[in-house]
Amino acid sequence: MKTRIITAVVGLIVLAGVLFTFDTLVFNLVIAAITLIALHEIYSALGFEKQDWPLLAVLVSYTLLIMLSSYSVCRAMVMPASFLVVLFYAIYLVVRNGVISYQKASGLAMFSGIVIFCFYSFIRLKEMLPVEEYGYDAIFFILLILCFAWGGDTCAYFAGRAFGKHKLCPVVSPKKTVEGAIGGVLGTMVFGVLVTVIYSIAADRMEEFTRSNIGVSMYVIIALLACVAAVLGIYGDLFASVVKRQCGIKDYGTIFPGHGGILDRFDSVMFIAPFVTMVVIAAFYN
Amino acid sequence: MKTRIITAVVGLIVLAGVLFTFDTLVFNLVIAAITLIALHEIYSALGFEKQDWPLLAVLVSYTLLIMLSSYSVCRAMVMPASFLVVLFYAIYLVVRNGVISYQKASGLAMFSGIVIFCFYSFIRLKEMLPVEEYGYDAIFFILLILCFAWGGDTCAYFAGRAFGKHKLCPVVSPKKTVEGAIGGVLGTMVFGVLVTVIYSIAADRMEEFTRSNIGVSMYVIIALLACVAAVLGIYGDLFASVVKRQCGIKDYGTIFPGHGGILDRFDSVMFIAPFVTMVVIAAFYN
């Protein structure tokens, strides 16, 4: 437990550091680095041999392209590059037929796609809400996403310890209870509204949070968002657990002592990030 | 051989009929129907049980949405729907954990994605090149894609029979030879240019084929396009064969007597269609 807390504190300090680089290219590169570690974790979990490094190499190049797609040169290349990646995948399977299975390679591609999409959401927020126009709104939403994920996890943990009786999904994740999940959802809603109130005061935006000036009803939207996000967090967690179980591993990695790998820590973020990003951009800044 | 030829002739007559509906909603629905049969073939090839029909049901709805995305109502739903499909996939795996593997479901999703993308290209051509503005250019390009795929196959078959000595990829497709592939590429180039000349004369467009008025140099572009397309056709064929081999089946289906299923007949089209569509729209109509 002590290791876990120390890691969490160090992690949060590093996170604050990363957010300082928000408006620079460094931010994109950090996100790219995190994504790449996650992809390597998937690659290892599925038990690919060292010989299959070309599959990982292609994913690395593709990730870098996506994460740098704030720049229009890169953006124009995303579509053709996606097509080339699929072509590469198809021909690689032919070359390595009999050694790796089509399904295993598809598993790598699917999970990697989900993870790239998740982390790209942070960059998308940065692109859509430039600091000159919207102040630190993008950073706020990134923090909100993380609060939804980790706040939800924490609330679920304590609610589960206090009231947990009925197992939620015993085969995949034996420790999760229905009571914990409910506590997680409620806690996430409170957390989300609190964080929003704090940011509103800090940024002096009580009345006019965003361009669309939706005022107090915004808190209702945030609470609803938190409710859905909490459920998505549990989905992401369960999905990551299923893959772990099927691969026969306990953790995806060891980068965070006590917490496991990037995927162990960011599994709840997986579906929350794209969801919140899509809703925020559509609802608040359209 | 006789069944094969009869099927081919009947198939081409049906194709001509379908192209008559080009400018209507019927065309989208026919393409959707073909795609759905292909998806069902993948689903069966991978050996999913009847209980797993929800996975197929979601793919069916998603395909219909994509194929009707000429209509802006549907287009706006593509992104959220894609996200929901992934969410469904994630939760389905959790629910059916221990029964179906994550990799197998990913295999279904990957291959289905490639096939949907392929057939959607035809609809994309229709959308981008409306008849009022560009006459029958879109139909011409659809025919060109099919000529690239099936003309290439045919040339490769006869070139292989006449000169075939060196095996191209014996493990996956024992009958393919390097000589056949070369013949296929050269034949496709000749075919492509011929078809283009015929259309140019028929549509009285020798000088001004498209809005960009690229004149005779267009034939060079078509020949280059044919060359790449022929290679992509071989890729698609090999990819489909790898999956067949790994699934332990001989054909994907029986819908075309003598030719197998949709995927057996359209495997070469798989990568050609998106490639040609992207290049044509970027090079000729930008």
Interface residues (C-beta under 8 A of the other chain):
Chain A: L46 M79 P80 F83 V86 L87 Y89 A90 I91 L93 V94 N97 G98 S101 Y102 Q103 K104 S106 G107 A109 M110 F111 I114 C169 V171 V172 L232 Y235 G236 L238 F239 S241 V242 V243 R245 Q246 F271 P274 F275 M278
Chain B: L46 M79 P80 F83 V86 L87 A90 I91 L93 V94 N97 G98 S101 Y102 Q103 K104 S106 G107 A109 M110 F111 I114 C169 V171 V172 L232 Y235 G236 L238 F239 S241 V242 V243 R245 Q246 F271 P274 F275 M278
